[in-house]
Amino acid sequence: MNPEYAIEVHDVKKKFRIFYDKGNDLKDRILFRNRNHYEDRWVLKGISFRVRKGEAIGLIGHNGCGKSTTLKLLTKILYPDSGTIEMTGRVSSLIELGAGFHPDMTGRENIYTNASIFGLTKKEIDKRLQEIINFSELEDFIDNPVRTYSSGMYMRLAFSVAINVDANILLIDEILAVGDANFQKKCFDKLREIKAHGTTIVIVSHALGQIEQICETSYWIENGLIKQSGTPKTVHDNYLKSMEIKRTEQLEKQHEQEQNQEIKNSASVIQKLPDFCEKTAIRMGTQEIIFTDVQLRNLQNQKQYIFDTQEKIKIFLQYKSNKTNLKGNFGYGIFREDGLHCYGTNIMIETGECIPIREQGELEIIFQNHLLPARYFLDIAVHSHDGVIFDDIRQVVSFVISSDKQDIGVCRLESNFSWR
Amino acid sequence: MMINLCKELYAYREMIFSLVKKDLRGRYKGSVLGFLWTFINPLFQLIIYTIAFSFILPSAIEKYYLYLFVALIPWIFFSSSLQGGANSVMASQNLVSKIYFPREVLPIAYVTSCFVNMLFTFIIIFLVVACSGVSINFIAILCLPIIMLIEYMIALGLALLFSAITVFFRDMEHILSIITMAWIYMTPVLYPLETISNVKIQKLFYLNPMTSVIIAYRDILYYAKIPDFPTLLIAFGFGIASLILGEFVFSKLKKRFAEVM
């Protein structure tokens, strides 16, 4: 093994035997011999990577892609069916925090038990004891039984032990969600510190931001193979894009189902809403002008429910009226799912005049979207110039905004950072 | 391979200590007399045997209570190591499936805690031997650690073997409890081997690793004589064989422990 590397994984494959109906005892095995059908599921189909000493890598992928199995192989809880894993130095894992904690023993006693499971001798634990206690911020409680601890305190103690083992290789599975924000920051700083001391780190996480902050390389695992590796930012962008496509597909499907459901349900609604409305829509007005269709479209004029934060959105309206001498003030409003009023305007505000109403007419409103990912409702209304409501439909359609950018808030404020 | 394992186990010695400590402390946790039970329990056992075999069921063997006691305490160590040890890996499945450590630690810690428990009980044995007026042969007493060590090896080997098997075959635990029940009658614990009149069958008894061990204990503590060298040698042979077999099977099976838990 090249001394430059701390971990070398070569073409590792791992299968799990899935029993359809496993008989564990003698009776089951003999009586139901033919029931012992099983299927080999290959969780890892040939994974190879190398980690330099002092390097930090992240393993990402959706649930069940094999990233946790990879970590378990590195921990030597599981063993590969083929391929080799070579590692140098002491390995510590932050996979199971608080392993072997005994609720009736004090925090201090549990430090000894827990640290001993990581292979530390009494002398080594003595040396680290104070640091562990300090880090956990549990000075006042350290001689109380662990069962009296809150779950946050419990995790803090466990994390403090695991991180103070002084391993050469540290394996972490999704555990940086320990304690309050303050303690999380402390954990993160500690991770950076031990990395600076030359510890090799492997992180499995869904918190891509954390990986980007600490790792040099990210491995995207999909269906038991490494799909892409490289700088975290690049890999994560591709990963998020692919996740987004999947999610969008699912949303579309869901939306279709909802629409179908609505059609079925609408028959039972007393005041029947037209098909283009959400079933939660509320309609009011004098009905001198009525909307006959409301759609959201993209600029290619295709009906659409999922838009990107940056996308231009077209509201397409059709109406009819039994009077032709009216003038109408058309307007719309957008509410977030939780009721936040995001935006609203009408044609009076925009152009200063109402438009003449015809027997049948169409209207298009195109707006530049800045809203951030969430589910939204569109309200639509047509009033007279002095405020008589002809038709007003609240929550007429819903739509979803998605984005692969991680900014937060209500809407995107295009930001440019410059520095000197 | 073997050397690596020994090195690793040495590195994890603190884990073994802390498991043994936890086990010994946990055994009488919450009881008023606590650790004293380690002594009270065998003491009363002895008193009951003394009464039983003096008045209710008198035995032809002189000081039968002592005759029985010096064999029974080692036997209890063996049988509890076997039964509890077989369950030791399963009992810690939350550790085994989540964290790495040499899996051998678990049966070793269990058998060791039974062993330490036996050592404490030996304080009572020595007291009784001293009080009962049986002569004490100090050179023979020096052989005691040897036979204890041999018994430890046999018990550990079997604990390794059965703890690994139990993970994949849960019935083993219950089968073992029946085996140990029968095993005590295949070992001269309750009766002298000479009770078996057929010499050929007597020889067969020596195939049982515990026969030589129990005979040696009794030689030292009851007859106050140095055990025969062949007896010790046979026992030692069994100890080595048991360890090798146990670790061989254990090392083959341990890699798949986490998968079936």
Interface residues (C-beta under 8 A of the other chain):
Chain A: F16 R17 N24 D25 L26 K72 T75 K76 I77 L78 Y79 V91 S93 I95 E96 A99 G100 H102 D104 M105 Y112 T113 A115 S116 I117 F118 G119 L120 T121 K122 I125
Chain B: A11 Y12 R13 E14 M15 F17 S18 K22 K29 N94 L95 V96 S97 K98 I99 Y100 F101 F169 R170 D171 K255 R256 A258 E259
